[in-house]
Amino acid sequence: MEKKVSVKVCLGTTCFVMGSANLQELLDTVPSRYGDKVDVTGVSCLGLCSIDWEYSKAPYVKVDDEIIKEATVEKVLKAIDEKLK
């Protein structure tokens, strides 16, 4: 059985304000592009900006165990493609 790629989009306040709202497009794009190979969920907070608040690179998305800083739809899709190779 193939392993699913897990995508977690941070929807915490900082990430949301810094652009994760735009990443909600992934909820439509990913299922139509990858079918059931990828599981996309929004999470309340990944806690990443609190680690280095001053230099926060929000919004964050976690693709399996890889953290994508300053995430865009393009960056996330590229990471998913890499995982599915």
NORZIWO-V922562 format. One line per field, one symbol per residue. psi: psi as a letter, one per 30 degrees, with the letter a starting at -180 (. if undefined). A space follows every 10 residues. Layout:
psi->???
This chain:
psi->kkkkkkkjkk gleeeeeggf effffefeee efefbgfkjk lklekfgeff eieehkhllk kkjcgkkjlh kleeeeeeee eeff.
